Amino acid sequence: MSFLPLQIIMLGYIVFALIVVYLLIEFLVVPVYQYFRDPKGLRRFPTLDRFAGFTNLSFMIEAHRGFRSKKLSTLHKIHPVIRTGPNSLSYGDAQAIKDIYGHNTRCIKDGQYIVTAGTHYHLADVIDRHDHGRKRKVLSSAYALKNLEEWEFKVADKTARLIKHFDAVATVPESTVDYRAWTNFFSLDAIADIGLSHRLGFLDAGDDCCLSERLDGFATEVNFRECLYAVARAQSGIVWSYDWYKTLVKITRAISPYYRILWKLSDNWDGIVLHLARERLKRYEAGEKLDDFFTSLMEDKGGKIQSLEWGEIVAEVNIMMNAGSTTTAIAMANVMFQLLKNPRHLAILREEIDSVVEPDETVVSYDKVRHLPYLRACLDESMRLFPPTAHGLPRVTPEEGWVINGDFISGGTTVAMSAFVAHRDEKVFPEPEKFKPERWLGEEGKALQPYFVAFSAGARGCIGRNISYLEQTVLLASVLRRYEFELPHPGWEPERMETMNLHLGPLPLKVWRRKFSQESD
């Protein structure tokens, strides 16, 4: 009777011992052996910390601290190249941009985009060049610069709705608005209208409650931003070990209360996208003729059916609602903060805007301000200082290897350059920590453009940058023309957290109407 339990106990000890041996070999013996064997010659580069040459855990820990690009920026002041993991390098010299991201590079998106992709790739994560070209061709007409005139009335509508709320707040002495939240409501309402002809109504309601739908059709009410940002928070903490990412997702779902909440919210985000896509499909199948991105996914300009799989359509709606809202909202909040922190530049910009806007113009016409040099300079300088997507977008060198900034790197090596780091290269951007919009003016400003990677660079650069500039320009010109803003107190700084984007926390601003000496507004 006692023999069987003892046998089971012994078997348990053996299994445990085997697991321990496996873990020691997998996470200690093999990494140490590979480090000293050094088949790719990466030991010549300084490391993020003393362990980064052996394990990706170092970069994961840094990611959980909330601002890994800032740490890299500090290290790159000393070292042009840093080894951030056993098979990954970070670059600090802006001259490396063209070799990693330029039009002629042989480097392609690396394994991160594979392990985080859903059942179907979207434009931002597809790796295959042919497939990327096909997707870009499908969407290029919708994102074309000539279409901005067709989208402007939608952006103007959202600007008017935001102004309606600000007008109400501005009548109450010492009242404040969370500019970060309201610009996010703006960008979400705008991209939903532009992309899906859908009215989210966040600006009207003053919150982001919406529906998340399961595959079986059951829907529940959730908060849009909470779900959207949970996806990047979860991925950015554990994705850096690609071979183990899927396993880490399962482990963190099972044992971490923090990650369990994030993954649940991430599931709800998938449900939000599914609900929006299904609602738009119903309208398309009902015969509504709507001029938006969704129509471009369904048929070309001549009306020929694109015949995309439903999963691919949902994936494109996903990235449109994500990237099409997040980075623009971050940029809008950042530029307002920088201008309030630097009142001299704010005064120059206001004078430029006032010179072209009519006294009774509430929502500023894009055509009047799109070519204002100082306005564009302020937007670009703010995105230089705090690029909405700050981290290094990872690429992998081709099988035969690749020369980066004059140095040969073996094939299959992950390489990246953080926009936050690139924009602080003092050889290109003197006094990099200062907000200096004038650096973007004239011929000197044109010379800086190859090193401005807020929208990435090369063939994989952001396809929606024109829409982002449209939204940023119209909103900023309109609110600066109409209101005075003030930070909570001198020296106030927002909280910042880097996930896949560099987010800033709430931006509570005092707001009141501007006074004009010779006109009533």
N, C-alpha and C positions, 0 to 999 in steps of 0.2 A: 504493500500500500504506500510505503514511503519512497520506493525507488523511482516511480514515475515523476513525482514532483521534483525530486533531486535531478533527474535527467533533464527536465524542462528548465530548471534553474541553470544547469551547466550549459545547456544550449543557448540560453539567454546571454550568459557571460561570453560565450564564443562569438555570438552575433555582435554583441556590444564591442568586443575587442576588434573584430573585423571592421566595424564601422569606424572605430578610432584610428585604426591603421590606414584605412582608406582616406580619411580626412587629413591625416598627417601627410600622406603621400601627395594628395591632391592640392593641399593648401600650404604645404611647407617644403617637402622634398622636391617636387617638380618645379615650383617657382624658383627655389634657390638654385637648382641645377640649371634651369633656363637662363637665369640672371647671369651666372658665371660663364655659361656656354656662349651667351650673347651672339646668337646667329645673325642678328640684324645690325649689330654694331651700335646699339642704343645706349650702352653703358658710358659712352663718352659724354652724354648729356647730364647736367645736374638734375636732381629729382625734386618733386614737390615737397617731399619729406624723406626721411631715411628709409621708409618702407615702400614708397611708390614704385620702385623698380621691380618689386616682388609681387605686389597686389594692387588691385583696383580699389580695395577698401579705403585707401588713403583719400582718393578723390571722392568717394561716397561720404566719408566723414566730413570733408570740406564742404560738400554740397549741402549737408544737413546744417552747417553753420549759417547758411543763408546768403552768402555773397562770395562765391568762389572766384568770380572774375576780378574782384577787388584784391583778393589774395594773389592771384596770378599777376595782376598789374604791378604789385609791390615786388614780386620776385623777378619780373621781366625788366625792372629797372637795372638789375644786375646781370641777368642772363638772357640772351636773345632767344634761346630755346630751352624749354623745360620738359623733362619727362614726367608726365602726370600719371602714368600707369605702365605696366609691363610692355604694352604695345602702343602707347599713345604719346604724342608730342604736342606741346603748345608753343606757338610762335609769338614773339613780341615785337618784331621788326615789321613795320607796315609794308615794307618792300616785298614781303612774302605773300601778300594778298593775291597778287596776279598768279603766282605759281600754285596756290591752293584752290582759289575760287575763280580765277579768270576764265575768259572764253576759250583759251587754248589749253587749259589744264587737262591732264589725263586722270586727275584725281576724281573719284566719284563719291557719292554719299556712302557712308560706311554702315556697319551692321546695326547701329542704333535705330536707323529708320526701318530696318526689317523687323526687329523684335518688338517695336512699339506700334507697328502697323496693325490695322484691323484685318478683316477678311479680304478687303480690297484696298489697294494703294490709292492715295489721292495725289494731287499735283505736287504737294510739298514733300511727300515721303517716297515717291516712286524713284527707283534707282536706275532701272534700265533706260538707256538714252533714247532708244526708239520709242518706248512707251511714254517717256516724258515728252518727247516731241509731239506724239499723237495727242496727249492730254493738253499740252500747251496750245496746239492748233485749235482744239475744240473751244478753249476758253479765251483765246487771245482776242477774238472779235468783241467779246463782252467786256473785257478789261481795257480795250483800246482807248487811247487818249481822246479820239474823236467822239466817244460816247459820253464824255463828261458833261456835255451840254444836256444830254438826255437825263442824267442823274442829278443835275444841280437842283432841280425843283424839289426832289426828295430830300436832299441835304438842307435846302432852305426851309422846308416844312419842319424838319426836326430842330433846326435852329430857332424857329419861331416858337416852338413848343417849350424849349428850354428857357427862352427869354420870358415867356409867360410866367413860368415859375419864379425866375429871378426877379421879375418885376414885383411879384407879390411879396417876396421875401424882403426886397429892398425898401419897402414902405415901413418896415418895422425897425426902429432904432436898434443898433448893435446886433442885428440879426446876422446869421451866418449860413453859408451853404457848404456842403461837402463837394467841392469842385471835382474831386476824383470820382465820386459816385455818379454825379450828374453827367460828366463827360462820358462815363461808361454807359449810362442809360442812352445817351446820344448815339454813341458808336454802334451799340447793339440795335437800336431802333433803325438806324440808317442802313446798316448792312442787311438787315432782314427785309427792308423795303427794296433796296437796290437789288438784292440777290434773289428774293423770293416773292416780292410784291406782298409781303406779309406785314401786318401792323402788330408789333409786339405791345405797344402802348406803355412802355416803361416810363417815358417822359411825362405822360399824362397821369399815370398812377403814382409816380414817385417811388416805385419799388420795382423789383425784377421777378415777381411771381409769374410762373408759367407752368405749362403742362409737360410732364415726361411720360412717354408712352411705351409700354412693353410690347413685345412682338405679338402677344395675344390680344392687343388692343386696349388693355386696362391702362388708364391714365391716372396720374397722381400729381398734385401741385407741389412744385419745388421752387427754389431760388436759382435763377439762371447763373449768376456769377459764381455763387458758391459751388455749384456743380462744375462749371467750366474750369475754374482755377484749381479745383481739387485734382483734376487729371494731371496737370503739369507738376503740381506739388508731389504727387505720388511717384510719377515717373522720374523726376529729377533727382530723387534721393537714392534710387537703387538701379537705374538703368545702365550704369557705367561698366558693369561686368556683363557683357552681352550674353555669354554662354550660360550665365546663371540667372538672367533676368526673369524668365518665365517661372523658374523655381522660386525666386525671391518674391514674386507676386503672390504665389500660393502660400508661402510661409508667412508673409506679412499679413495677408488676409486672415490667416488662422490664429496668429499669436499676438499681433500688435493692435491694441485698441485704436491707436492713432491712425495707422494705415487702414484698418478695417473701415473706419469712417470715410477716409479718402476714397477707397475703392468703391464703397457704396455710392458716394456722390458721383464718382466717375461713371458708374453704371447708369445713374440718373441722367448724366450728360448725354450718354448714348441715346437715352430715351427722349430727351429734348430734341435732338437732331432727327431722330426717327419720326417724331410727331410733326415737326416742321416739314420734313420731306413728304410725308404722307398727305398732309393738308394741301401742300402745293400741287402734288400729283393729282389730287381730286379735281382741282380747278383746271389743270391742264387737260385731263380726260373729259371734263365737262365742256371743253371747247373755248375756254377763256383765252383771248389773245393778249398776253402780257409780255412786256418788253423787259426781261430781267435775265439774270445769269442762269436760272433754272431752264428757261426756254433754250438757251445756248447748249445746255446739256442734252436736251431732248431732240433738237433739230438744228441744222446749220442755217446760214443766212438765207439760203434758197428754199428753206422749208423741208429739206431732206432729213428723214429720221436718222439720228445718230446711232441708235441701237446699242446704247450702253447698258451693261448689266445694272440691275437695281442697286446692288451693293456698291458699285462704283459711283453711282449718282449720290447715294447717301454719304459716301466717303467725301465727295467733293462739297456737299452741303456742310459736312462737319468742319472741314478746314476753312471754308468760307466764313462760317459763323464764328469760328475760333480766331484764326489769324486776322480775319477781316474786321474784327472788333477790338481785340485785346491790345495790340500794339498801338493802334491809333488812339485809343483812350489813354494809354500810358503817356504817349507823346503829348497829348493835349494838356494833361495835368502837369507834366514836367515843364513845359514851356511857360505856363502861367506862373509856376513857382519861381522859375529863373528870372522872369521879368519883374516880379514883385520883389525879389531879392536884389535886383539890380535896377533901381528906379531911373537911372540915367538912360539906360537902353529902352526902358518902357516909354519914357518921354519922347525919344526919337521915333520909336515905332508909332506911337499915337499921332504924332505930327504927320507922319507919312500917310497913315490911314485917313485922318481927318481931311487931308488935302484932296482926296478923291471921292469921298462919300458925301451924299446929299444930306442936308439937315434932317429931313423927314424919313430917311432910310433906316428901317429897323433891322432887317436882315440884309447884310451887305452883299451886293452882287459879286459873284466870283470873277466875272469878267473885269471888274474894276480893280480887284486886288491881286489877281493871280500872278501878275508880273511885278509887283512891288518888291524891289530888291532887298530892302531891310526886313520886311516881313518874312520872306523866304530865308534870309540869313539867320533870323532869330529861331525859326523852326529847325533849321539844320544844325545850328550851334547847340540847341537844347538836346537834339537827338545825338549829337556828337558826345556831349558830356554824359548823358544817360540814355544810351541806345535801348529802346524797348526790348529788343532781343540782344542781350549783352554777351551771352556765352558763345564759345567757339563752336560753330556748326561743324560737326566732324566729317572729315573726308578720309578716304583710304587711298594710299598710293597704288598705282598700277603694278601688276605682277612683276614687270621688269624693273621697277623702281622709278624714282622721279627726283629731279633736282629742284630743291626749294631754297631760294635765296643763295644759290651758288653751292649748296651742299647736297650731296647725293644721299637720298633716303631709300632704304630697301623697300621692296614691294610688300603690300599687305600691311603697311603701318598706318595707323590712324593719326591724322594731322589736323590741327585746328588753329584758328586765331580768333580770340574773343574780340568782338567789336569794341567793348569797353577798353581792352588793352590797346587795340590798333589806334583808337582815337586819342590815346595818351602817349603816342610816340612823339617825343619832344623834337625829333629831327623834322617831323612833318607839321606838328601842331605845337609851336612854342607856347609856353605858359598853359599847358594842357588843362589845368584845373580851373582856369578862369573862363567865365562866360564872356566871349568876345565875338559877337555876331559879325563885326566888321571883317573878320578874317575870311569870310565867304564872299566878299564883294570884289567886283572887277576881275581882272585876269588872274590875280593871286588866288581868288576863290575858285576859279575854274580849275586851277592846277591842283587843288586839294580833292577834287571829286573822285579820282581813282582810289583815294584812301578813306573815303566815306562809305562805310559798310553797314549803316543802320538798316538797310534793306537787303543785305548780303551783296553779292556781286556776280558778274558773269551770267552764264545761261540759266543758272538756278536762282537768280535774283528775284525779289518779290514781284509778282505779277500785278499786285494791287497797289503799288506805290502811288499811282496817279490818283486813285480814289482817296487814299489816305491824305494826300496833300490837299485835295479838294475839301474834305471834311475839316481838316485842321485849319486851313486858310479862312474859310467862310466863318467858322465858329469863332476863332480868335479875333478876327477883325470886327465881327459883330459885337462881341461882348466888351472888347476894349473900347469901342466907340461909344457904348451905351452906359458902362458901369465903371465905378471905382472899386478896387479890391484891396484888401489888406490882410497880411499874414497874422496869425494869432498874436505874435509878439516878435520883436527884432531878434534875429538869430535862430528863429524856429526852423527846424528841419523835419521833413517827413521820414517816416520809417521806410526802409527799403528791404525787399526780400527777393532774392533771385531763385526762380525755378527754371523753367525753360524761357521765361521772360523776366525782365528786371522790373518787378512791381514796386509801386510806392503805396503807402498806406493812405488813410484819410487825409484830405487837404481842406480843412475847415477855414473858409475865408469870410471875412466881413465884407458885405457888399452894399453899395448904395448907388443911386443914379448920379451920373456926371452932371455938372452944372456948366452951362455955356453962356458966355456973356452976351452974345448977340443973336441967339436963336433959342427957341424952345424945342425940346426934343420929346 
